[in-house]
Amino acid sequence: MVALDPLRPDPQRLVALGGGHGLAASLLALRHLTPELTAVVTVADDGGSSGRLRGEMGILPPGDLRMALAALCDDTPRGRAWHDLLQHRFTSRGELDAHSLGNLVLAGAWAQTGSVVAGLDLLADLVGARGRVLPMAAEPLVIEADVVRTGQPDLVVRGQSRVAVTSGRVSRVRLLPEDPEMCPETLAAIRAADWVVLGPGSWYTSVLPHLQVAPLRAALHDAAHLALTLNLQQQEGETDGFTAADHVRVLRDVDPDLRLDVVIADPAWVDDVTALEQVADELGARLLLRQVRADDGTPRHDPMRLAAAYRDAFAGTWGDVGPEAEARLGSDPARARAAGASAVTGAGASPAAPVHAHPGSPARDRG
């Protein structure tokens, strides 16, 4: 693997929060920047293989944790082999159908070690993961959402798998239990991190939950620096009709005390730079517009482009927003340059911390 910067004796400690493909996208980028990387993963999945194992064995849903481990496998032949094995899904006429091999291995590791964290660390060591994977809570969670429907009665939808595909507009989400047992290692990692990264991912079911548990929210308030990575488009069922600025407003409404250092967005999706910059500024953040979308036409973050954006954000390096953003912003290049410049000088935002002497799609994988 070719790192963007040489790894030095004192690499930054980075923590990424989320779940599913969104968290995998940030991990695929961040692993280029440091070996001191921790993934903090949502544990509310109730669909597919994860839901079945959760229900049958009373364990944490392993799917998002497995996907994070797979994303941290390196690019050597051995690492790619482990990635593919963890992600392998069985097809059969029996009980194994649709189960993920990695989910079963994780369940076995937990049974062998008697500890969620020890089991995750064991598997991470086995596959040579370039970082650590931890759960956001030590017990399974349930997501419950209030859904507003045009011309129909409002609904209360329970379960992550149902919330993610609900018809209507999600107006509020809750976690059950409200005060779950926490993982001490998770809280310690966040407080020890130089930077914590939130998003991208399913906004209501992978990103917001991290702000809805009091101890985790308090740890994020104590974090040295916090970066928010926006999605590349709306997500059907969760964020229909949302603008880029709406995504940030939802976080602000859930946690008015939240303070960010930087918001990273792809200019191709930002329809109103001023609105996004304003809501970012309300949370104390600068806006960094960078082309982080892959070139294959899918709503997927390109790992190297996203890694470069993180590197520059962490180092306080700000550049042009690019021709695609100029086209989006209008025919006046000066306006595009102003948008980029305003990201550097957001009111109330302090300079980003320098690097200390030294590295998709919001759609979810169902279980």
C-alpha positions as CSV (number, residue, x, y, z in Angstrom):
1,M,0.0,0.0,0.0
2,V,1.3,3.4,-0.9
3,A,0.7,6.0,1.9
4,L,0.0,9.6,1.1
5,D,2.6,10.6,3.7
6,P,5.4,8.6,5.2
7,L,4.5,7.0,8.5
8,R,6.6,8.6,11.2
9,P,7.2,7.5,14.9
10,D,4.4,9.7,16.2
11,P,1.4,9.1,13.8
12,Q,-2.0,10.7,14.6
13,R,-4.6,8.7,16.6
14,L,-7.7,8.7,14.5
15,V,-11.2,7.4,15.3
16,A,-14.0,6.9,12.8
17,L,-17.6,6.5,13.8
18,G,-20.4,5.0,11.7
19,G,-21.6,1.7,10.3
20,G,-22.0,-0.2,7.1
21,H,-20.6,1.0,3.8
22,G,-20.3,4.6,5.0
23,L,-17.9,3.7,7.8
24,A,-16.0,1.3,5.4
25,A,-15.5,4.3,3.1
26,S,-13.9,6.4,5.8
27,L,-11.8,3.5,7.0
28,L,-10.5,2.7,3.5
29,A,-9.3,6.3,3.3
30,L,-8.0,6.8,6.9
31,R,-5.9,3.6,6.9
32,H,-3.6,5.4,4.4
33,L,-2.9,8.1,7.0
34,T,-2.0,6.3,10.2
35,P,-1.7,2.9,11.8
36,E,-3.3,4.3,15.0
37,L,-6.9,3.9,13.7
38,T,-10.0,2.8,15.6
39,A,-13.4,2.2,14.1
40,V,-16.4,2.7,16.4
41,V,-19.4,0.9,15.0
42,T,-23.2,1.1,15.5
43,V,-24.8,-2.0,17.0
44,A,-28.5,-1.7,16.0
45,D,-28.6,-3.8,12.9
46,D,-31.6,-6.3,13.0
47,G,-31.7,-7.5,9.4
48,G,-30.1,-10.3,7.4
49,S,-27.5,-12.5,8.9
50,S,-26.8,-10.1,11.7
51,G,-30.4,-10.0,12.8
52,R,-30.6,-13.8,12.8
53,L,-27.5,-14.2,14.9
54,R,-28.5,-11.4,17.2
55,G,-31.9,-13.0,17.8
56,E,-30.7,-16.6,18.1
57,M,-27.6,-16.0,20.2
58,G,-28.3,-12.8,22.0
59,I,-25.1,-11.2,20.7
60,L,-24.2,-7.9,19.2
61,P,-25.2,-7.8,15.5
62,P,-21.8,-8.6,13.9
63,G,-22.3,-7.4,10.3
64,D,-21.2,-3.8,10.6
65,L,-18.3,-4.8,12.9
66,R,-17.3,-7.4,10.3
67,M,-17.4,-4.9,7.5
68,A,-15.1,-2.6,9.4
69,L,-12.6,-5.4,9.9
70,A,-12.8,-6.2,6.2
71,A,-12.1,-2.5,5.3
72,L,-9.0,-2.5,7.5
73,C,-7.5,-5.6,5.8
74,D,-4.4,-4.4,3.8
75,D,-3.9,-4.5,0.1
76,T,-1.5,-7.5,0.1
77,P,-2.6,-10.8,-1.4
78,R,-3.1,-12.1,2.2
79,G,-5.1,-9.0,3.1
80,R,-7.3,-9.3,0.1
81,A,-7.9,-12.9,0.8
82,W,-9.0,-12.2,4.3
83,H,-11.2,-9.4,3.1
84,D,-13.0,-11.7,0.7
85,L,-13.3,-14.4,3.3
86,L,-14.8,-12.1,5.9
87,Q,-17.3,-10.8,3.3
88,H,-18.2,-14.2,1.8
89,R,-21.9,-14.9,2.0
90,F,-23.3,-18.5,1.7
91,T,-25.9,-19.6,-0.7
92,S,-27.7,-22.7,0.3
93,R,-31.1,-24.3,0.9
94,G,-30.5,-24.7,4.6
95,E,-29.8,-22.6,7.7
96,L,-26.5,-21.2,6.3
97,D,-28.3,-19.4,3.5
98,A,-27.4,-15.6,3.4
99,H,-25.1,-15.9,6.4
100,S,-21.8,-14.1,6.2
101,L,-18.7,-16.2,7.0
102,G,-17.2,-13.2,8.9
103,N,-20.3,-12.9,11.0
104,L,-20.0,-16.6,12.0
105,V,-16.3,-16.2,12.8
106,L,-17.0,-13.2,15.0
107,A,-19.7,-15.0,16.8
108,G,-17.2,-17.8,17.4
109,A,-14.5,-15.5,18.6
110,W,-16.9,-13.9,21.1
111,A,-17.9,-17.4,22.4
112,Q,-14.2,-18.4,22.7
113,T,-13.0,-15.3,24.4
114,G,-16.1,-14.5,26.4
115,S,-15.6,-10.8,25.5
116,V,-16.8,-8.6,22.6
117,V,-13.6,-6.5,22.6
118,A,-11.3,-9.5,23.1
119,G,-13.0,-11.3,20.2
120,L,-12.7,-8.3,17.9
121,D,-9.1,-7.8,18.8
122,L,-8.4,-11.5,18.2
123,L,-9.9,-11.4,14.7
124,A,-8.2,-8.1,13.9
125,D,-4.9,-9.6,14.8
126,L,-5.6,-12.8,12.8
127,V,-6.5,-10.9,9.6
128,G,-3.7,-8.3,10.0
129,A,-6.2,-5.4,10.3
130,R,-4.6,-1.9,10.0
131,G,-6.5,-0.7,13.1
132,R,-8.9,-1.6,15.8
133,V,-12.7,-2.2,15.7
134,L,-14.9,-1.4,18.7
135,P,-18.7,-1.3,19.3
136,M,-20.4,2.0,20.2
137,A,-22.2,0.1,23.0
138,A,-21.7,-3.2,24.8
139,E,-25.3,-4.4,24.2
140,P,-27.5,-4.5,21.1
141,L,-29.6,-1.4,20.4
142,V,-33.0,-0.9,18.8
143,I,-33.7,2.2,16.6
144,E,-37.2,3.6,16.7
145,A,-38.2,6.4,14.3
146,D,-41.1,8.8,14.0
147,V,-42.1,8.9,10.3
148,V,-44.2,11.7,8.7
149,R,-46.2,10.6,5.6
150,T,-48.0,13.0,3.3
151,G,-51.7,12.4,3.2
152,Q,-51.4,9.4,5.6
153,P,-51.2,9.0,9.4
154,D,-47.7,9.4,10.9
155,L,-45.9,6.2,11.9
156,V,-43.6,4.9,14.6
157,V,-41.2,2.5,12.9
158,R,-39.1,0.2,15.0
159,G,-35.9,-1.6,13.8
160,Q,-33.0,-0.4,11.8
161,S,-33.8,-2.5,8.8
162,R,-37.3,-1.1,8.6
163,V,-36.3,2.5,9.3
164,A,-33.7,2.4,6.5
165,V,-36.4,1.7,3.9
166,T,-39.4,3.5,5.3
167,S,-41.7,5.5,3.0
168,G,-42.1,9.0,4.4
169,R,-39.8,11.5,6.1
170,V,-38.0,10.5,9.3
171,S,-38.5,13.3,11.7
172,R,-36.9,11.8,14.8
173,V,-35.1,8.7,15.9
174,R,-34.6,7.1,19.4
175,L,-32.4,4.4,20.7
176,L,-33.6,1.7,23.0
177,P,-32.4,1.3,25.7
178,E,-31.7,5.0,26.1
179,D,-28.9,4.3,28.5
180,P,-27.1,1.2,27.2
181,E,-24.1,-0.5,28.8
182,M,-21.1,1.2,27.3
183,C,-17.7,-0.1,26.1
184,P,-15.0,1.7,28.2
185,E,-12.4,1.1,25.4
186,T,-14.6,3.1,23.0
187,L,-14.9,6.1,25.2
188,A,-11.2,6.0,25.9
189,A,-10.3,5.8,22.2
190,I,-12.5,8.9,21.4
191,R,-11.0,11.0,24.2
192,A,-7.4,10.0,23.3
193,A,-7.9,10.7,19.5
194,D,-6.3,13.6,17.7
195,W,-9.2,13.6,15.3
196,V,-12.6,11.9,15.3
197,V,-14.4,11.4,12.0
198,L,-18.2,11.2,11.9
199,G,-19.9,10.0,8.7
200,P,-20.5,9.3,5.9
201,G,-23.2,6.7,6.1
202,S,-26.9,6.2,6.6
203,W,-27.7,9.4,8.4
204,Y,-30.4,8.3,10.8
205,T,-29.3,4.7,11.4
206,S,-25.5,4.9,11.3
207,V,-24.4,8.5,12.0
208,L,-27.0,10.0,14.4
209,P,-27.0,7.1,16.9
210,H,-23.5,8.2,18.1
211,L,-25.0,11.4,19.3
212,Q,-27.9,9.8,21.1
213,V,-26.1,8.0,23.9
214,A,-25.1,10.3,26.7
215,P,-21.6,8.9,27.6
216,L,-20.7,8.7,23.9
217,R,-22.0,12.2,23.2
218,A,-20.0,13.5,26.2
219,A,-16.8,11.9,24.8
220,L,-17.4,13.5,21.5
221,H,-17.7,16.9,23.2
222,D,-14.4,16.2,24.8
223,A,-12.7,15.1,21.6
224,A,-9.7,17.1,20.5
225,H,-11.0,17.7,16.9
226,L,-14.1,16.5,15.1
227,A,-14.6,16.2,11.4
228,L,-17.9,15.5,9.6
229,T,-18.0,13.8,6.2
230,L,-21.2,14.3,4.2
231,N,-22.8,11.8,1.9
232,L,-22.8,12.2,-1.8
233,Q,-26.5,12.1,-2.4
234,Q,-29.8,11.7,-0.6
235,Q,-30.7,8.2,0.7
236,E,-34.1,6.8,-0.2
237,G,-36.1,6.2,2.9
238,E,-34.0,8.2,5.3
239,T,-33.0,11.5,3.8
240,D,-35.4,12.0,0.8
241,G,-35.4,15.7,-0.1
242,F,-32.4,16.6,2.1
243,T,-29.8,19.1,1.0
244,A,-26.3,18.9,2.1
245,A,-27.0,21.6,4.7
246,D,-30.0,19.7,6.0
247,H,-27.7,16.8,7.0
248,V,-25.7,19.1,9.2
249,R,-28.9,20.8,10.6
250,V,-30.1,17.3,11.8
251,L,-27.0,16.8,13.8
252,R,-27.3,20.3,15.3
253,D,-30.9,19.7,16.2
254,V,-30.1,16.4,17.9
255,D,-27.1,17.8,19.8
256,P,-27.1,21.6,20.1
257,D,-23.9,21.5,22.0
258,L,-22.0,19.6,19.2
259,R,-18.9,21.4,18.0
260,L,-17.2,20.5,14.7
261,D,-13.8,21.6,13.3
262,V,-14.4,20.8,9.7
263,V,-17.2,19.6,7.4
264,I,-16.0,17.8,4.2
265,A,-18.3,17.8,1.2
266,D,-18.1,17.0,-2.5
267,P,-19.0,20.2,-4.4
268,A,-20.9,18.3,-7.1
269,W,-23.7,17.6,-4.6
270,V,-23.7,21.0,-2.7
271,D,-26.5,23.0,-4.2
272,D,-26.1,25.9,-1.9
273,V,-22.6,26.6,-0.6
274,T,-23.7,29.6,1.4
275,A,-26.3,27.6,3.3
276,L,-23.9,24.7,4.0
277,E,-21.2,27.1,5.1
278,Q,-23.6,28.9,7.4
279,V,-24.8,25.8,9.3
280,A,-21.2,24.5,9.5
281,D,-20.2,27.9,11.0
282,E,-23.0,27.6,13.6
283,L,-21.2,24.5,14.8
284,G,-17.8,26.2,14.7
285,A,-16.6,24.4,11.6
286,R,-14.9,25.3,8.4
287,L,-16.2,23.9,5.1
288,L,-13.8,21.9,3.0
289,L,-15.1,21.3,-0.6
290,R,-13.2,18.6,-2.3
291,Q,-14.0,16.2,-5.1
292,V,-14.1,12.9,-3.2
293,R,-16.6,11.0,-5.4
294,A,-15.4,8.0,-7.5
295,D,-15.2,8.4,-11.2
296,D,-17.3,5.3,-12.0
297,G,-20.6,7.0,-11.8
298,T,-21.7,5.5,-8.5
299,P,-22.4,7.5,-5.3
300,R,-19.2,6.1,-3.7
301,H,-16.3,7.9,-2.1
302,D,-12.9,7.3,-3.7
303,P,-10.6,6.1,-1.0
304,M,-7.5,8.1,-2.1
305,R,-9.4,11.3,-2.8
306,L,-11.1,11.1,0.6
307,A,-7.8,10.3,2.2
308,A,-6.3,13.4,0.6
309,A,-9.2,15.5,1.9
310,Y,-8.7,14.1,5.4
311,R,-5.0,14.7,5.2
312,D,-5.5,18.4,4.2
313,A,-8.3,18.9,6.8
314,F,-6.2,17.6,9.6
315,A,-3.2,19.6,8.5
316,G,-5.1,22.8,7.9
317,T,-4.4,22.8,4.2
318,W,-7.1,24.3,2.0
319,G,-7.1,24.4,-1.8
320,D,-9.3,25.2,-4.8
321,V,-12.8,23.6,-5.1
322,G,-12.2,22.6,-8.7
323,P,-13.9,23.1,-12.1
324,E,-16.8,20.8,-11.3
325,A,-17.6,23.0,-8.3
326,E,-17.3,26.2,-10.4
327,A,-19.9,24.8,-12.8
328,R,-22.1,23.9,-9.9
329,L,-21.7,27.4,-8.3
330,G,-22.3,29.2,-11.6
331,S,-20.4,30.7,-14.4
332,D,-18.5,33.2,-12.2
333,P,-15.2,31.6,-11.2
334,A,-14.7,34.3,-8.6
335,R,-17.8,33.0,-6.7
336,A,-16.3,29.5,-6.7
337,R,-13.0,30.8,-5.4
338,A,-14.9,32.8,-2.7
339,A,-16.6,29.6,-1.6
340,G,-13.3,27.9,-1.2
341,A,-11.8,30.9,0.6
342,S,-14.7,31.2,3.0
343,A,-14.1,27.6,3.9
344,V,-10.7,28.7,5.2
345,T,-11.9,31.6,7.2
346,G,-15.2,30.4,8.7
347,A,-16.2,32.8,11.5
348,G,-15.5,31.4,14.9
349,A,-13.4,28.5,13.7
350,S,-9.9,28.1,15.0
351,P,-7.1,26.9,12.7
352,A,-7.1,23.1,12.2
353,A,-4.5,21.2,14.2
354,P,-1.3,20.4,12.3
355,V,-0.4,16.9,11.5
356,H,1.9,15.7,14.3
357,A,5.2,14.8,12.6
358,H,3.9,12.7,10.0
359,P,-2.8,8.6,6.1
360,G,-19.4,5.2,-0.7
361,S,-22.1,5.0,-0.8
362,P,-24.4,5.5,2.2
363,A,-26.2,2.3,1.3
364,R,-26.0,-0.3,4.0
365,D,-24.9,-3.9,3.8
366,R,-27.9,-5.8,5.3
367,G,-26.2,-8.0,7.9
